Amino acid sequence: MVSLAMTNKPMTLTALPATWFDGRSSRRHAVQLLVEAQTLVMQPLDSGMAVQHHALADLRLSEAWPDSAWPLDLPDGGRLWLDATTAAALAPKLPQRRAGLAQRLSASWAGAMACLVCLLALLVWFDRQGAGLAAEGLLGLMPRSVDHKVGELVEAKYGQFGFVASTLPMERQRRLRARFAEAAEQAAPGVAVKLDFLRESKKEAGFNAFALPHGGIVVFDGLAQSLSDDELMAVLGHELGHVVHRHGMQNVLRSFGLFSVAGVVLSDFSTVAATIAATLQGMRYGRDAEREADAYARRFIAQQSLPPQTLAAVWLKFKAEERRLGVSGIPDWLSTHPGTDERLATEQAGQR
């Protein structure tokens, strides 16, 4: 904030320039200001516009930021913007305004540091608890129809993402769809799911699967070809966990909250820093969602009477694929998924 030097010396004002907005449109008007007795006289320079008179006692000069114009609000809802010279000339004629809290804090290093500490504490709390609480609260108010709309919008863009039709034998596709539909109805009654098989592109089969908020689950050919039917059911149980827990919509709400709060706390310091902070924390929430979906898959496997080691066998094949592609060794904190070693160790520990 900046302040004007005040003086009690009597002043004779000549016409002073200002910019006026009438409060009803975004059009700006150039005006000249004069003080007559206890009245501010505003003369618009546009022809045909009436002179205005405002009692000085009804006016307050607001705070201004460095290198910016000074706002002077008018009783009729309009506003004048004054340069430093005009503001300094008018200030002694206007009622004295006590410095606001923001101005007093910004004028003190101790106050500024206290505000910074409070803001950082807010960001840390929102990261650890606030974003999750807010997302859960909003998710409870958000109807499932929103999930369906989001899922349908993404599904409609499969072609734009480069996804192409599966080459997996139709008999296996039908068998897996029927088996999964029956298992999903047993595990999550009332939750609509739809299983699709796709190739990642014309050249790449893809070694992945994902779930959309409306219950659409996609398995790429590369993964389906590498896994047995039982192993693929374990993966589908994991994806069903994402749908049941509404992880997709939770991620949207948490990410929005994190970006908003990080932007408020850090944007004056660095927009890039705010983006990085929110992105990294969003990745952490993604890893937590994956662990929750893994836990759901373990219950799904037990419910379907699949071999207990089925999910561990899946992670072993994922690990082999990572070695083949040369993508192993990425730090967990830079990933939206837990490391495959962590997931494999969790499954193996559960078998002891």
C-alpha positions as CSV (number, residue, x, y, z in Angstrom):
1,M,0.0,0.0,0.0
2,V,1.0,3.6,-0.4
3,S,0.0,6.7,1.6
4,L,-0.3,10.4,0.8
5,A,1.5,13.1,2.8
6,M,-1.3,15.1,4.6
7,T,-1.1,18.8,5.3
8,N,-3.4,21.2,7.1
9,K,-2.2,24.2,5.1
10,P,-5.1,26.0,3.3
11,M,-5.0,25.2,-0.4
12,T,-6.6,26.9,-3.4
13,L,-7.4,24.2,-5.9
14,T,-7.2,24.8,-9.6
15,A,-8.9,22.3,-12.0
16,L,-7.5,18.9,-11.5
17,P,-7.8,16.0,-13.9
18,A,-9.4,12.7,-13.1
19,T,-11.1,9.7,-14.7
20,W,-14.8,9.0,-13.9
21,F,-16.9,5.8,-14.2
22,D,-20.6,6.3,-13.6
23,G,-21.2,2.8,-12.1
24,R,-23.7,1.9,-14.8
25,S,-21.3,1.2,-17.7
26,S,-17.7,0.4,-18.4
27,R,-17.2,3.6,-20.3
28,R,-14.6,6.0,-18.9
29,H,-15.0,9.8,-18.9
30,A,-12.4,12.5,-18.5
31,V,-13.4,15.1,-15.9
32,Q,-12.0,18.1,-14.1
33,L,-12.4,18.6,-10.4
34,L,-12.7,21.8,-8.3
35,V,-13.4,22.4,-4.6
36,E,-15.9,25.1,-3.8
37,A,-16.5,25.6,-0.1
38,Q,-17.3,22.1,1.2
39,T,-18.3,20.7,-2.2
40,L,-16.5,18.8,-4.9
41,V,-17.4,20.0,-8.3
42,M,-17.0,17.5,-11.1
43,Q,-17.1,18.8,-14.7
44,P,-17.2,16.1,-17.4
45,L,-15.2,17.1,-20.5
46,D,-17.6,15.2,-22.8
47,S,-20.1,17.7,-24.2
48,G,-23.7,17.5,-23.1
49,M,-22.9,15.9,-19.7
50,A,-24.0,17.7,-16.6
51,V,-21.8,19.0,-13.8
52,Q,-22.0,17.1,-10.6
53,H,-21.7,18.3,-7.0
54,H,-20.8,16.1,-4.1
55,A,-20.4,17.1,-0.4
56,L,-16.8,16.6,0.7
57,A,-18.1,15.0,4.0
58,D,-19.6,12.2,1.9
59,L,-16.4,11.2,0.2
60,R,-13.6,8.9,1.3
61,L,-10.3,8.4,-0.5
62,S,-9.6,4.6,-0.6
63,E,-6.3,2.9,-0.3
64,A,-4.2,2.4,-3.4
65,W,-1.4,0.0,-4.4
66,P,2.0,1.2,-5.5
67,D,2.1,2.6,-9.0
68,S,-1.7,2.6,-9.3
69,A,-4.4,5.2,-9.4
70,W,-6.3,6.3,-6.2
71,P,-10.0,5.3,-6.1
72,L,-12.5,7.9,-4.8
73,D,-16.0,6.4,-4.4
74,L,-19.0,8.7,-5.0
75,P,-22.3,8.5,-3.2
76,D,-24.3,7.7,-6.4
77,G,-22.3,4.5,-7.1
78,G,-19.8,6.1,-9.4
79,R,-16.0,6.2,-8.9
80,L,-13.2,8.6,-9.6
81,W,-9.7,7.5,-10.3
82,L,-7.1,10.0,-9.4
83,D,-3.4,10.3,-10.2
84,A,-1.0,10.9,-7.3
85,T,-1.0,14.7,-7.9
86,T,-4.7,15.0,-7.9
87,A,-5.1,12.7,-4.9
88,A,-2.4,14.7,-2.9
89,A,-4.3,17.9,-3.7
90,L,-7.7,16.6,-2.6
91,A,-6.6,14.6,0.4
92,P,-6.4,17.5,2.9
93,K,-10.0,18.6,2.0
94,L,-11.5,15.1,2.6
95,P,-12.4,13.5,5.9
96,Q,-9.4,11.8,7.4
97,R,-9.6,8.0,7.1
98,R,-7.9,5.7,9.5
99,A,-5.5,3.3,7.8
100,G,-7.1,0.0,7.2
101,L,-5.9,-3.3,8.6
102,A,-4.3,-4.4,5.3
103,Q,-2.5,-1.1,5.1
104,R,-1.2,-1.2,8.6
105,L,0.0,-4.8,8.3
106,S,1.7,-4.2,5.0
107,A,3.6,-1.2,6.4
108,S,5.2,-3.5,9.1
109,W,7.7,-6.3,8.3
110,A,6.5,-8.2,11.4
111,G,2.9,-7.9,10.2
112,A,3.8,-8.9,6.6
113,M,5.7,-12.0,7.9
114,A,2.8,-12.9,10.2
115,C,0.4,-12.8,7.2
116,L,2.8,-14.9,5.2
117,V,3.1,-17.5,7.9
118,C,-0.7,-17.7,8.3
119,L,-1.2,-18.0,4.5
120,L,1.4,-20.8,4.3
121,A,-0.3,-22.5,7.3
122,L,-3.6,-22.3,5.5
123,L,-2.1,-23.9,2.4
124,V,-0.5,-26.8,4.4
125,W,-3.8,-27.4,6.3
126,F,-5.8,-27.3,3.1
127,D,-3.3,-29.7,1.5
128,R,-3.5,-32.2,4.4
129,Q,-7.1,-32.0,5.3
130,G,-9.1,-29.1,3.8
131,A,-9.0,-30.2,0.2
132,G,-10.2,-33.7,1.1
133,L,-12.9,-32.4,3.5
134,A,-14.1,-29.9,0.9
135,A,-14.1,-32.5,-1.9
136,E,-16.0,-35.0,0.2
137,G,-18.5,-32.4,1.3
138,L,-19.1,-31.2,-2.2
139,L,-19.2,-34.7,-3.6
140,G,-22.0,-35.6,-1.3
141,L,-24.0,-32.7,-2.7
142,M,-23.2,-33.5,-6.3
143,P,-25.7,-35.8,-8.0
144,R,-24.5,-38.9,-9.9
145,S,-25.9,-37.2,-13.1
146,V,-22.8,-35.0,-13.1
147,D,-20.5,-38.0,-13.1
148,H,-22.5,-39.4,-16.0
149,K,-22.2,-36.2,-18.0
150,V,-18.5,-35.9,-17.4
151,G,-17.9,-39.5,-18.4
152,E,-20.0,-39.2,-21.5
153,L,-18.1,-36.1,-22.6
154,V,-14.8,-37.9,-22.2
155,E,-16.1,-41.0,-23.9
156,A,-17.2,-39.0,-26.9
157,K,-13.6,-37.9,-27.5
158,Y,-12.0,-41.3,-27.7
159,G,-11.3,-40.8,-31.4
160,Q,-9.6,-37.5,-30.7
161,F,-7.4,-39.2,-28.1
162,G,-6.2,-41.6,-30.9
163,F,-8.0,-44.7,-29.5
164,V,-9.0,-47.2,-32.1
165,A,-11.1,-50.4,-32.2
166,S,-9.8,-53.5,-30.4
167,T,-8.4,-56.5,-32.2
168,L,-9.1,-58.8,-29.3
169,P,-11.1,-61.8,-30.3
170,M,-14.9,-61.0,-30.0
171,E,-15.5,-64.2,-28.1
172,R,-13.1,-63.3,-25.4
173,Q,-14.6,-59.7,-25.2
174,R,-18.1,-61.1,-24.8
175,R,-17.0,-63.6,-22.2
176,L,-15.2,-61.0,-20.1
177,R,-18.0,-58.5,-20.4
178,A,-20.6,-61.1,-19.2
179,R,-18.3,-62.2,-16.3
180,F,-17.5,-58.7,-15.2
181,A,-21.2,-57.5,-15.4
182,E,-22.2,-60.4,-13.1
183,A,-19.3,-59.7,-10.7
184,A,-20.0,-56.0,-10.6
185,E,-23.7,-56.5,-9.8
186,Q,-22.7,-58.7,-6.9
187,A,-19.9,-56.4,-5.6
188,A,-21.6,-53.0,-6.2
189,P,-25.4,-53.4,-6.7
190,G,-26.9,-50.4,-8.5
191,V,-23.6,-49.1,-9.9
192,A,-23.8,-49.0,-13.7
193,V,-20.7,-50.2,-15.5
194,K,-19.7,-50.7,-19.1
195,L,-16.6,-52.5,-20.3
196,D,-14.9,-51.5,-23.5
197,F,-11.8,-52.9,-25.2
198,L,-9.7,-50.5,-27.3
199,R,-6.3,-50.1,-28.8
200,E,-4.2,-47.1,-27.7
201,S,-3.5,-46.3,-31.3
202,K,-3.1,-48.0,-34.7
203,K,0.6,-48.8,-33.8
204,E,0.4,-49.2,-30.0
205,A,-1.8,-51.8,-28.3
206,G,-1.4,-50.0,-24.9
207,F,-0.7,-51.6,-21.5
208,N,-3.3,-49.9,-19.3
209,A,-6.9,-49.6,-18.2
210,F,-8.9,-46.7,-16.8
211,A,-12.3,-45.9,-15.4
212,L,-14.5,-42.9,-16.2
213,P,-16.9,-41.3,-13.6
214,H,-20.0,-42.7,-15.3
215,G,-18.9,-46.3,-15.0
216,G,-17.2,-46.7,-18.3
217,I,-14.1,-48.9,-18.0
218,V,-11.6,-49.2,-20.9
219,V,-9.0,-52.0,-21.1
220,F,-6.4,-51.6,-23.8
221,D,-5.5,-54.6,-26.0
222,G,-1.9,-54.8,-24.8
223,L,-3.0,-55.3,-21.2
224,A,-5.7,-57.8,-22.1
225,Q,-3.3,-59.9,-24.2
226,S,-0.8,-60.0,-21.4
227,L,-3.1,-61.0,-18.6
228,S,-5.2,-64.1,-18.0
229,D,-8.9,-63.8,-17.5
230,D,-8.6,-64.0,-13.7
231,E,-5.8,-61.4,-13.7
232,L,-7.9,-59.1,-15.9
233,M,-10.8,-59.5,-13.4
234,A,-8.5,-58.3,-10.7
235,V,-7.7,-55.2,-12.7
236,L,-11.4,-54.7,-13.4
237,G,-12.1,-54.9,-9.7
238,H,-9.5,-52.1,-9.2
239,E,-11.2,-49.9,-11.8
240,L,-14.6,-50.7,-10.2
241,G,-13.2,-49.3,-7.0
242,H,-12.5,-46.0,-8.7
243,V,-16.1,-45.8,-9.9
244,V,-17.6,-46.8,-6.5
245,H,-15.5,-44.3,-4.6
246,R,-16.1,-41.6,-7.3
247,H,-12.3,-40.9,-7.5
248,G,-12.6,-39.2,-10.8
249,M,-15.0,-36.5,-9.5
250,Q,-13.0,-36.3,-6.2
251,N,-9.9,-35.6,-8.2
252,V,-11.6,-32.7,-10.1
253,L,-12.9,-31.1,-6.9
254,R,-9.6,-31.5,-5.0
255,S,-7.5,-30.2,-7.9
256,F,-9.8,-27.2,-8.3
257,G,-9.5,-26.4,-4.5
258,L,-5.7,-26.9,-4.5
259,F,-5.1,-24.7,-7.5
260,S,-7.4,-22.0,-6.0
261,V,-5.8,-21.9,-2.6
262,A,-2.3,-22.3,-3.9
263,G,-2.9,-19.4,-6.3
264,V,-4.2,-17.2,-3.5
265,V,-1.3,-18.0,-1.3
266,L,1.5,-18.0,-3.8
267,S,0.4,-16.2,-6.9
268,D,2.0,-12.9,-5.9
269,F,5.2,-14.8,-5.3
270,S,5.1,-17.0,-8.4
271,T,2.3,-18.4,-10.5
272,V,4.6,-21.2,-11.5
273,A,5.2,-22.0,-7.8
274,A,1.5,-22.1,-7.2
275,T,0.9,-24.5,-10.2
276,I,3.8,-26.8,-9.2
277,A,2.6,-26.9,-5.5
278,A,-1.0,-27.8,-6.6
279,T,0.2,-30.3,-9.2
280,L,2.4,-32.2,-6.8
281,Q,-0.2,-32.4,-4.1
282,G,-2.8,-33.5,-6.8
283,M,-0.4,-36.4,-7.6
284,R,-0.3,-37.4,-3.9
285,Y,-4.1,-37.5,-3.8
286,G,-4.0,-39.6,-7.0
287,R,-1.7,-42.1,-5.3
288,D,-4.0,-42.3,-2.3
289,A,-6.9,-43.0,-4.6
290,E,-5.0,-45.8,-6.3
291,R,-4.2,-47.4,-2.9
292,E,-7.9,-47.3,-2.0
293,A,-8.8,-48.9,-5.4
294,D,-6.2,-51.6,-4.7
295,A,-7.8,-52.3,-1.4
296,Y,-11.2,-52.6,-3.1
297,A,-9.7,-55.0,-5.7
298,R,-8.5,-57.3,-2.9
299,R,-12.0,-57.5,-1.5
300,F,-13.4,-58.0,-5.0
301,I,-10.9,-60.9,-5.6
302,A,-11.9,-62.6,-2.4
303,Q,-15.6,-62.1,-3.2
304,Q,-15.1,-63.7,-6.6
305,S,-13.1,-66.6,-5.1
306,L,-10.1,-65.8,-7.3
307,P,-6.6,-67.0,-6.2
308,P,-5.3,-64.6,-3.4
309,Q,-2.0,-64.1,-5.4
310,T,-3.9,-62.8,-8.5
311,L,-3.2,-59.1,-7.9
312,A,0.5,-59.8,-7.1
313,A,0.8,-61.6,-10.4
314,V,-0.7,-58.5,-12.2
315,W,2.0,-56.2,-10.6
316,L,4.7,-58.6,-11.6
317,K,3.6,-58.3,-15.2
318,F,3.4,-54.5,-14.8
319,K,7.0,-54.5,-13.5
320,A,8.2,-56.6,-16.5
321,E,6.5,-54.1,-18.9
322,E,8.1,-51.2,-17.1
323,R,11.5,-52.8,-17.5
324,R,10.8,-53.5,-21.2
325,L,9.9,-49.8,-21.7
326,G,12.7,-48.5,-19.5
327,V,10.3,-46.4,-17.4
328,S,11.1,-47.9,-14.0
329,G,12.8,-45.9,-11.3
330,I,10.5,-42.8,-11.5
331,P,10.2,-41.3,-8.0
332,D,6.8,-42.0,-6.5
333,W,6.3,-38.4,-5.6
334,L,6.4,-37.5,-9.3
335,S,3.7,-40.1,-10.2
336,T,-0.1,-40.3,-9.9
337,H,0.3,-44.0,-9.0
338,P,2.2,-45.7,-6.2
339,G,5.4,-47.4,-7.3
340,T,4.9,-51.0,-8.7
341,D,7.4,-52.2,-6.1
342,E,5.3,-50.8,-3.3
343,R,2.1,-52.4,-4.7
344,L,3.8,-55.7,-5.2
345,A,5.3,-55.6,-1.6
346,T,1.8,-54.9,-0.2
347,E,0.3,-57.8,-2.0
348,Q,3.1,-60.2,-1.0
349,A,2.9,-59.1,2.6
350,G,-0.8,-59.8,2.6
351,Q,-0.1,-63.4,1.5
352,R,2.1,-64.2,4.5
